[in-house]
Amino acid sequence: MGNGTRLGKVRGLGAAGGGVVHHWWLQRVTAVASLFLVLWFAFSLARLPSLDYASARLWLSQPIVAVPMCLLVVSVFWHFRLGVQVMLEDYLHGSKRVIAMLALNFYTFVLAAFALFSVLKIALPAA
């Protein structure tokens, strides 16, 4: 940029000083991914002959179903975490924000891990 004005040096860098729209972009990407995966999930469930436990378990045990289901879990929990993070950053300050962010990360990680474990337990054959 050379030796321009102070405004010229910081233009385009944003409030954080880094000029990164990473968080905003991730929210949009996870929203679109979740939209497509939820539509896939709804149509797949609608095509099942029955919604009983045995058919759902047989359906989920197929690799072509288990992979998008795992992607759905990751996408939805990631999008959830990003959205709640924005809310917490906007409305909480100081140590309350730090504690809330730690709780959010723990809560999201534990629930996503539990959901992925559940899908993989059905999808992978017992050794």
Secondary structure, 3 states (H helix, E strand, C coil): CCCCCHHHHHCCCCCCCCCCCHHHHHHHHHHHHHHHHHHHHHHHHHHCCCCCHHHHHHHHCCHHHHHHHHHHHHHHHHHHHHHHHHHHHHHCCCHHHHHHHHHHHHHHHHHHHHHHHHHHHHHCCCC
